[in-house]
Amino acid sequence: MQTNNIKQEAYRLLQKLPENATWDDLMYEIYVRQTIEAGIEDSEAGRTIDVGQVRAKFGLTK
């Protein structure tokens, strides 16, 4: 899920930050956006793991 205009999306991220935002705040917003987009791409490509397998791997019960 790649956006067509990165500059517009970056500007949108900047606009939603408060006036006293830090560089760390901006970097966090970019990181979250990239992580979500990567997850959606993985899901669309079928690169997923069943929740049951994840629970078993970490020894979790339902």
Order of alpha helices (4+ residues) and beta strands (2+ residues): alpha-alpha-alpha
